[in-house]
């Protein structure tokens, strides 16, 4: 018997790397934050606005970009997106005014907008349901690796060569990734060098999805579904913590804990290491529960609830004077966030018609990333006015608690069939 190939996991190596580069580019501003603030004489409020600027365009692009992904396919969409955002990232290096920096961050937000809708499309096309949790975990782990594990390297580049060079180096990584992507990736397993056995394995659990009629579903029609509202707020709650940490952690450690930039870079690793572990555990746990007989929606709901609730550990972190304890609590909160985040994209395949997954993922990411408008600015404003970060961290914890309650009590499987997959016949008309 011919051995089944594993091309699909080569595909997800590329997805992992793209997500890592994506978050490396986003976090570069946070790592270089204190240096940029000093060079350009920016206040904490202005730096909060600058950190938020990326999300203005990124968020607004989420609804249309889902439809673009479904129309153009993942291969072309990802290639255009990564080239776009990499050039904008490199453009930050030559921006020497507050307005120019905002302009580059807005352009970068446009380029990065297709990432997670495209990842959701790839997961739906390349994996059976029982492997989607792990794939989402790997994708979420890429966020942690890019934003956290590379922080000391970026900090060293900033201190050694200047903050402008750091944006050029990180931008070049995206251009190199694009070359590999165009050579290796194909939109469908049938068009790749995957074996017949692997293609049959991938399609074995997708047959029911494939025979569904075209839904012709519009983004606003999803707003009639209770489950959709739960998912929208749930991602908002997770992203609020994520973007607060992403945009402020190194600067927080320098300003509030009086660390050097290099020391802050190394101390920023721990929360992201725990986040990476949470991402894998969350994906594996939901897949395990499904294999043990849980319905897909129930398995995802359990992990989403536990993970989002753990985000609230950020509240006691706000009040401790101990740096090791604060970092430990922040790490637990980030681990919980990624535990949940590894399932927010997998659950879309249980909720949406197959031909509308990109649309719903774009809508979900739109609402989730509204927190990117709010969290950096509120954090900067409160830190500036109160001269500490306590209230900013407490707000993130309260937002997370509400999200956990939503998952636990309002994410239902009313339309679930006896095989455990949501078909939503109401959608497929």
TAUR-V296121 format. One record per pair of residues at least 12 apart in sequence whose C-alpha atoms are under 10 Angstrom apart, sorted by sequence separation. I is the first residue (numbers start at 1). GAP is how many residues later the second one is. If there is no record, write none. Layout:
i;gap
I;GAP
I;GAP
This chain:
i;gap
65;12
91;12
92;12
120;12
123;12
154;12
157;12
250;12
252;12
253;12
286;12
287;12
314;12
317;12
318;12
345;12
348;12
349;12
379;12
380;12
34;13
91;13
92;13
122;13
123;13
153;13
154;13
189;13
250;13
251;13
286;13
287;13
289;13
314;13
316;13
317;13
348;13
378;13
379;13
33;14
90;14
91;14
189;14
250;14
251;14
253;14
285;14
286;14
289;14
314;14
315;14
316;14
317;14
378;14
379;14
33;15
88;15
89;15
120;15
154;15
249;15
250;15
253;15
285;15
286;15
313;15
314;15
315;15
317;15
345;15
346;15
88;16
89;16
91;16
92;16
119;16
120;16
154;16
249;16
250;16
286;16
313;16
314;16
317;16
345;16
348;16
376;16
379;16
30;17
33;17
87;17
88;17
91;17
119;17
250;17
283;17
285;17
286;17
312;17
313;17
314;17
344;17
375;17
378;17
379;17
29;18
30;18
33;18
88;18
89;18
90;18
249;18
250;18
282;18
285;18
286;18
311;18
312;18
313;18
314;18
315;18
375;18
85;19
88;19
89;19
120;19
249;19
250;19
310;19
311;19
313;19
314;19
345;19
85;20
87;20
88;20
89;20
119;20
282;20
283;20
311;20
312;20
313;20
314;20
344;20
345;20
375;20
29;21
30;21
85;21
87;21
88;21
282;21
311;21
312;21
313;21
344;21
375;21
29;22
85;22
86;22
88;22
89;22
246;22
249;22
281;22
282;22
310;22
311;22
312;22
84;23
85;23
88;23
116;23
245;23
310;23
311;23
313;23
27;24
84;24
85;24
87;24
116;24
282;24
309;24
310;24
311;24
312;24
26;25
84;25
85;25
86;25
282;25
307;25
308;25
310;25
311;25
312;25
82;26
84;26
85;26
86;26
245;26
246;26
307;26
308;26
310;26
311;26
81;27
84;27
85;27
245;27
307;27
308;27
309;27
310;27
311;27
26;28
81;28
83;28
84;28
85;28
279;28
307;28
308;28
309;28
311;28
81;29
82;29
83;29
278;29
307;29
308;29
310;29
311;29
81;30
82;30
306;30
307;30
308;30
310;30
80;31
81;31
82;31
305;31
306;31
307;31
308;31
309;31
80;32
81;32
82;32
304;32
307;32
308;32
78;33
81;33
82;33
303;33
304;33
306;33
307;33
308;33
77;34
78;34
80;34
81;34
304;34
305;34
306;34
307;34
304;35
305;35
307;35
78;36
303;36
304;36
307;36
77;37
78;37
303;37
304;37
77;38
302;38
303;38
304;38
301;39
303;39
304;39
74;40
78;40
300;40
303;40
304;40
74;41
77;41
78;41
302;41
303;41
300;42
301;42
74;43
75;43
300;43
301;43
304;43
74;44
299;44
300;44
65;45
69;45
73;45
74;45
300;45
68;46
69;46
74;46
300;46
301;46
54;47
58;47
66;47
67;47
70;47
74;47
75;47
300;47
50;48
53;48
54;48
57;48
58;48
61;48
62;48
65;48
66;48
69;48
70;48
73;48
74;48
299;48
49;49
50;49
53;49
54;49
56;49
57;49
58;49
60;49
61;49
64;49
65;49
66;49
68;49
69;49
73;49
297;49
298;49
51;50
52;50
53;50
54;50
55;50
56;50
57;50
58;50
59;50
60;50
61;50
62;50
63;50
64;50
65;50
66;50
67;50
68;50
69;50
296;50
297;50
300;50
47;51
50;51
51;51
53;51
54;51
55;51
56;51
57;51
58;51
59;51
61;51
62;51
63;51
66;51
69;51
70;51
74;51
296;51
297;51
46;52
50;52
53;52
54;52
57;52
58;52
61;52
62;52
65;52
66;52
69;52
297;52
49;53
50;53
52;53
53;53
54;53
55;53
56;53
57;53
58;53
59;53
60;53
61;53
62;53
65;53
69;53
282;53
286;53
296;53
297;53
51;54
52;54
53;54
54;54
55;54
56;54
57;54
58;54
59;54
62;54
63;54
66;54
274;54
278;54
281;54
282;54
285;54
296;54
297;54
42;55
50;55
53;55
54;55
55;55
57;55
58;55
62;55
66;55
275;55
278;55
279;55
282;55
283;55
284;55
295;55
40;56
41;56
42;56
50;56
53;56
54;56
57;56
58;56
267;56
271;56
274;56
275;56
278;56
279;56
282;56
283;56
286;56
287;56
39;57
40;57
41;57
55;57
267;57
270;57
271;57
274;57
275;57
277;57
278;57
279;57
281;57
282;57
283;57
286;57
39;58
40;58
54;58
55;58
269;58
270;58
271;58
272;58
273;58
274;58
275;58
276;58
277;58
278;58
279;58
280;58
281;58
282;58
283;58
284;58
285;58
268;59
271;59
272;59
274;59
275;59
276;59
277;59
278;59
279;59
280;59
281;59
282;59
283;59
284;59
18;60
22;60
25;60
29;60
36;60
267;60
270;60
271;60
272;60
274;60
275;60
278;60
279;60
282;60
283;60
286;60
21;61
25;61
28;61
37;61
126;61
270;61
271;61
273;61
274;61
275;61
277;61
278;61
279;61
281;61
282;61
36;62
125;62
126;62
127;62
269;62
270;62
271;62
272;62
273;62
274;62
275;62
276;62
277;62
278;62
279;62
280;62
351;62
15;63
22;63
25;63
26;63
29;63
125;63
126;63
268;63
271;63
272;63
275;63
276;63
278;63
279;63
283;63
330;63
337;63
350;63
18;64
22;64
25;64
122;64
125;64
126;64
257;64
270;64
271;64
274;64
275;64
278;64
279;64
333;64
340;64
351;64
21;65
25;65
122;65
257;65
274;65
350;65
351;65
121;66
122;66
238;66
257;66
272;66
275;66
276;66
350;66
241;67
333;67
96;68
93;69
95;69
235;69
238;69
242;69
353;69
354;69
93;70
94;70
234;70
238;70
241;70
253;70
318;70
319;70
320;70
350;70
351;70
352;70
353;70
92;71
93;71
94;71
127;71
131;71
234;71
237;71
238;71
241;71
318;71
319;71
350;71
351;71
352;71
353;71
356;71
92;72
93;72
126;72
127;72
318;72
319;72
349;72
350;72
351;72
352;72
353;72
91;73
92;73
93;73
94;73
126;73
128;73
129;73
231;73
235;73
238;73
241;73
317;73
318;73
349;73
350;73
351;73
353;73
355;73
90;74
92;74
93;74
94;74
127;74
128;74
129;74
234;74
237;74
253;74
316;74
318;74
319;74
348;74
349;74
350;74
353;74
354;74
89;75
90;75
92;75
93;75
127;75
128;75
129;75
130;75
315;75
318;75
319;75
347;75
352;75
353;75
29;76
90;76
91;76
92;76
93;76
126;76
127;76
128;76
129;76
314;76
315;76
317;76
318;76
351;76
352;76
89;77
90;77
91;77
125;77
126;77
127;77
128;77
129;77
315;77
316;77
317;77
89;78
90;78
93;78
124;78
125;78
127;78
128;78
314;78
315;78
316;78
26;79
88;79
89;79
90;79
92;79
127;79
314;79
315;79
318;79
87;80
88;80
89;80
90;80
91;80
126;80
313;80
314;80
315;80
317;80
86;81
87;81
89;81
90;81
125;81
249;81
312;81
313;81
314;81
315;81
316;81
26;82
86;82
89;82
90;82
124;82
312;82
314;82
315;82
25;83
26;83
86;83
88;83
89;83
312;83
313;83
314;83
315;83
86;84
87;84
312;84
313;84
314;84
86;85
87;85
89;85
124;85
245;85
311;85
312;85
313;85
26;86
85;86
86;86
311;86
312;86
314;86
25;87
84;87
86;87
87;87
310;87
311;87
312;87
313;87
83;88
86;88
87;88
309;88
311;88
312;88
313;88
22;89
23;89
82;89
83;89
85;89
86;89
241;89
245;89
308;89
309;89
311;89
312;89
22;90
84;90
85;90
86;90
309;90
310;90
311;90
312;90
82;91
83;91
84;91
242;91
308;91
309;91
310;91
82;92
83;92
241;92
242;92
308;92
309;92
311;92
312;92
19;93
22;93
81;93
82;93
83;93
241;93
307;93
308;93
309;93
311;93
82;94
83;94
308;94
309;94
310;94
79;95
82;95
83;95
155;95
238;95
242;95
305;95
308;95
309;95
19;96
79;96
82;96
83;96
238;96
241;96
242;96
305;96
308;96
309;96
18;97
19;97
81;97
240;97
307;97
308;97
79;98
80;98
144;98
147;98
148;98
238;98
239;98
305;98
306;98
308;98
309;98
79;99
143;99
147;99
151;99
238;99
239;99
304;99
305;99
306;99
308;99
309;99
15;100
19;100
78;100
79;100
147;100
237;100
238;100
304;100
305;100
15;101
18;101
79;101
148;101
305;101
306;101
79;102
144;102
148;102
159;102
235;102
238;102
239;102
302;102
304;102
305;102
306;102
15;103
16;103
75;103
78;103
79;103
143;103
158;103
159;103
238;103
301;103
304;103
305;103
15;104
78;104
158;104
303;104
304;104
305;104
76;105
155;105
156;105
157;105
235;105
301;105
302;105
303;105
75;106
76;106
155;106
156;106
234;106
235;106
238;106
301;106
302;106
305;106
12;107
15;107
75;107
155;107
234;107
300;107
301;107
15;108
154;108
155;108
301;108
75;109
76;109
152;109
153;109
155;109
156;109
235;109
301;109
12;110
75;110
76;110
152;110
155;110
234;110
235;110
298;110
301;110
11;111
12;111
74;111
75;111
76;111
151;111
152;111
154;111
155;111
300;111
301;111
11;112
74;112
75;112
152;112
153;112
232;112
301;112
73;113
74;113
75;113
151;113
152;113
153;113
231;113
298;113
8;114
12;114
73;114
74;114
151;114
152;114
231;114
297;114
298;114
8;115
11;115
72;115
73;115
150;115
151;115
152;115
297;115
298;115
27;116
31;116
149;116
150;116
151;116
152;116
231;116
297;116
8;117
9;117
26;117
30;117
31;117
148;117
149;117
151;117
152;117
231;117
296;117
8;118
9;118
24;118
28;118
148;118
150;118
151;118
295;118
7;119
8;119
16;119
19;119
20;119
23;119
24;119
27;119
28;119
32;119
148;119
149;119
150;119
297;119
15;120
16;120
19;120
20;120
22;120
23;120
24;120
26;120
27;120
31;120
148;120
149;120
228;120
231;120
296;120
15;121
16;121
17;121
18;121
19;121
20;121
21;121
22;121
23;121
24;121
25;121
26;121
27;121
30;121
31;121
147;121
148;121
149;121
151;121
295;121
13;122
16;122
17;122
19;122
20;122
21;122
23;122
24;122
25;122
28;122
31;122
32;122
36;122
147;122
148;122
149;122
150;122
295;122
298;122
12;123
15;123
16;123
19;123
20;123
23;123
24;123
27;123
28;123
31;123
32;123
35;123
148;123
149;123
228;123
295;123
296;123
297;123
12;124
15;124
16;124
17;124
18;124
19;124
20;124
21;124
22;124
23;124
24;124
27;124
31;124
35;124
39;124
145;124
148;124
149;124
227;124
228;124
295;124
296;124
297;124
13;125
14;125
16;125
17;125
18;125
19;125
20;125
21;125
22;125
23;125
24;125
29;125
30;125
31;125
32;125
144;125
147;125
148;125
247;125
295;125
296;125
297;125
9;126
12;126
13;126
16;126
17;126
19;126
20;126
21;126
24;126
28;126
32;126
36;126
146;126
225;126
239;126
243;126
246;126
293;126
294;126
295;126
296;126
8;127
12;127
15;127
16;127
19;127
20;127
23;127
24;127
27;127
28;127
31;127
32;127
35;127
36;127
144;127
145;127
148;127
149;127
244;127
248;127
256;127
293;127
295;127
17;128
18;128
19;128
20;128
35;128
36;128
144;128
145;128
148;128
232;128
236;128
239;128
240;128
243;128
244;128
247;128
248;128
255;128
13;129
16;129
17;129
20;129
21;129
143;129
144;129
222;129
232;129
235;129
236;129
239;129
240;129
242;129
243;129
247;129
16;130
20;130
24;130
28;130
32;130
33;130
144;130
145;130
222;130
234;130
235;130
236;130
237;130
238;130
239;130
240;130
241;130
242;130
243;130
244;130
245;130
246;130
247;130
290;130
32;131
141;131
144;131
145;131
232;131
233;131
235;131
236;131
237;131
238;131
239;131
240;131
241;131
243;131
244;131
245;131
248;131
252;131
256;131
31;132
32;132
141;132
143;132
144;132
228;132
232;132
235;132
236;132
237;132
239;132
240;132
243;132
244;132
247;132
248;132
255;132
256;132
141;133
142;133
143;133
144;133
231;133
232;133
234;133
235;133
236;133
238;133
239;133
240;133
242;133
243;133
244;133
255;133
256;133
29;134
32;134
141;134
142;134
144;134
230;134
231;134
232;134
233;134
234;134
235;134
236;134
237;134
240;134
241;134
244;134
255;134
28;135
31;135
32;135
140;135
141;135
144;135
217;135
228;135
229;135
232;135
233;135
236;135
240;135
244;135
140;136
141;136
143;136
217;136
228;136
231;136
232;136
235;136
236;136
239;136
240;136
244;136
252;136
29;137
139;137
140;137
141;137
142;137
215;137
216;137
219;137
222;137
223;137
231;137
232;137
252;137
28;138
29;138
138;138
140;138
141;138
215;138
217;138
218;138
222;138
229;138
28;139
137;139
138;139
140;139
141;139
214;139
215;139
216;139
217;139
219;139
220;139
221;139
137;140
139;140
140;140
209;140
213;140
214;140
215;140
216;140
217;140
219;140
220;140
223;140
25;141
137;141
138;141
139;141
212;141
213;141
214;141
215;141
218;141
219;141
222;141
25;142
28;142
137;142
138;142
140;142
212;142
213;142
214;142
217;142
218;142
219;142
24;143
25;143
136;143
137;143
138;143
140;143
210;143
211;143
212;143
217;143
219;143
220;143
25;144
26;144
135;144
136;144
137;144
138;144
139;144
209;144
210;144
219;144
25;145
134;145
135;145
137;145
138;145
209;145
210;145
24;146
25;146
133;146
134;146
136;146
137;146
138;146
209;146
24;147
133;147
134;147
136;147
137;147
22;148
25;148
133;148
134;148
135;148
136;148
137;148
206;148
244;148
245;148
21;149
22;149
24;149
25;149
133;149
134;149
135;149
244;149
21;150
133;150
134;150
21;151
22;151
67;151
132;151
133;151
134;151
241;151
21;152
22;152
67;152
131;152
132;152
133;152
134;152
241;152
244;152
21;153
66;153
131;153
133;153
134;153
20;154
130;154
132;154
133;154
134;154
241;154
242;154
18;155
64;155
131;155
132;155
133;155
240;155
241;155
17;156
18;156
21;156
63;156
130;156
131;156
240;156
241;156
17;157
63;157
130;157
131;157
133;157
239;157
240;157
129;158
130;158
238;158
241;158
18;159
130;159
131;159
237;159
238;159
240;159
241;159
17;160
18;160
130;160
237;160
240;160
129;161
130;161
237;161
238;161
239;161
237;162
238;162
14;163
18;163
133;163
236;163
237;163
238;163
14;164
236;164
237;164
234;165
235;165
237;165
238;165
14;166
15;166
130;166
133;166
233;166
234;166
237;166
238;166
14;167
129;167
133;167
233;167
234;167
236;167
237;167
234;168
235;168
233;169
234;169
11;170
14;170
233;170
234;170
14;171
232;171
233;171
234;171
231;172
234;172
11;173
12;173
230;173
233;173
234;173
10;174
11;174
230;174
233;174
10;175
11;175
230;175
231;175
230;176
231;176
7;177
8;177
229;177
230;177
7;178
11;178
230;178
227;179
230;179
231;179
227;180
230;180
231;180
8;181
229;181
230;181
7;182
229;182
230;182
227;183
228;183
8;184
226;184
227;184
7;185
226;185
227;185
7;186
8;186
226;186
227;186
6;187
7;187
227;187
5;188
6;188
7;188
55;188
5;189
6;189
4;190
5;190
8;190
144;190
4;191
5;191
6;191
7;191
8;191
52;191
144;191
3;192
4;192
5;192
6;192
7;192
51;192
2;193
3;193
4;193
5;193
6;193
51;193
2;194
3;194
4;194
5;194
8;194
144;194
2;195
3;195
4;195
51;195
52;195
143;195
1;196
4;196
48;196
51;196
4;197
50;197
51;197
140;197
141;197
140;198
141;198
48;199
140;199
47;200
48;200
140;200
141;200
47;201
137;201
140;201
141;201
137;202
139;202
140;202
137;203
139;203
140;203
137;204
138;204
136;205
137;205
140;205
222;205
136;206
137;206
139;206
221;206
44;207
135;207
136;207
137;207
134;208
135;208
136;208
137;208
133;209
134;209
136;209
137;209
218;209
132;210
133;210
135;210
136;210
215;210
217;210
132;211
133;211
135;211
136;211
212;211
215;211
216;211
217;211
133;212
134;212
209;212
213;212
215;212
216;212
217;212
132;213
133;213
208;213
209;213
212;213
214;213
215;213
216;213
33;214
132;214
133;214
209;214
213;214
214;214
215;214
30;215
31;215
33;215
131;215
132;215
208;215
213;215
214;215
27;216
30;216
31;216
34;216
35;216
130;216
212;216
213;216
26;217
29;217
30;217
31;217
33;217
34;217
129;217
132;217
212;217
27;218
28;218
29;218
30;218
31;218
32;218
33;218
34;218
129;218
27;219
28;219
29;219
30;219
31;219
32;219
33;219
26;220
27;220
30;220
31;220
34;220
129;220
26;221
27;221
29;221
30;221
33;221
34;221
124;221
129;221
24;222
27;222
29;222
30;222
123;222
124;222
23;223
27;223
123;223
120;224
121;224
124;224
120;225
124;225
35;226
119;226
120;226
123;226
34;227
120;227
33;228
117;228
120;228
121;228
32;229
116;229
120;229
125;229
31;230
124;230
31;231
124;231
31;233
121;233
124;233
31;234
121;234
124;234
121;235
121;236
122;236
31;237
120;237
121;237
120;238
121;238
118;239
119;239
117;240
118;240
120;240
121;240
117;241
120;241
116;242
117;242
119;242
120;242
117;243
118;243
114;244
117;244
118;244
116;245
117;245
116;246
117;246
114;247
115;247
117;247
114;248
116;248
117;248
113;249
116;249
115;250
114;251
113;252
113;253
71;284
70;285
70;286
70;287
71;287
67;288
69;288
70;288
67;289
69;289
70;289
66;290
67;290
68;290
69;290
66;291
67;291
68;291
66;292
67;292
129;292
65;293
66;293
67;293
69;293
64;294
65;294
66;294
67;294
68;294
63;295
64;295
66;295
67;295
62;296
63;296
65;296
66;296
62;297
63;297
65;297
66;297
62;298
63;298
64;298
65;298
66;298
62;299
63;299
64;299
66;299
62;300
63;300
61;301
62;301
63;301
65;301
60;302
61;302
62;302
63;302
64;302
59;303
60;303
62;303
63;303
59;304
61;304
62;304
63;304
60;305
61;305
62;305
59;306
60;306
62;306
58;307
59;307
60;307
62;307
58;308
59;308
59;309
60;309
59;310
60;310
55;311
58;311
59;311
58;312
59;312
56;313
59;313
55;314
56;314
58;314
59;314
55;315
58;315
55;316
56;316
57;316
55;317
56;317
52;318
54;318
55;318
56;318
52;319
53;319
54;319
55;319
52;320
53;320
51;321
52;321
55;321
51;322
52;322
52;323
53;323
49;324
51;324
52;324
53;324
48;325
49;325
51;325
52;325
48;326
49;326
50;326
51;326
52;326
48;327
49;327
50;327
48;328
49;328
47;329
48;329
49;329
51;329
47;330
48;330
45;331
46;331
48;331
49;331
44;332
45;332
48;332
49;332
44;333
45;333
47;333
48;333
45;334
46;334
47;334
44;335
45;335
46;335
44;336
45;336
43;337
44;337
45;337
43;338
44;338
45;338
44;339
45;339
44;340
45;340
43;341
44;341
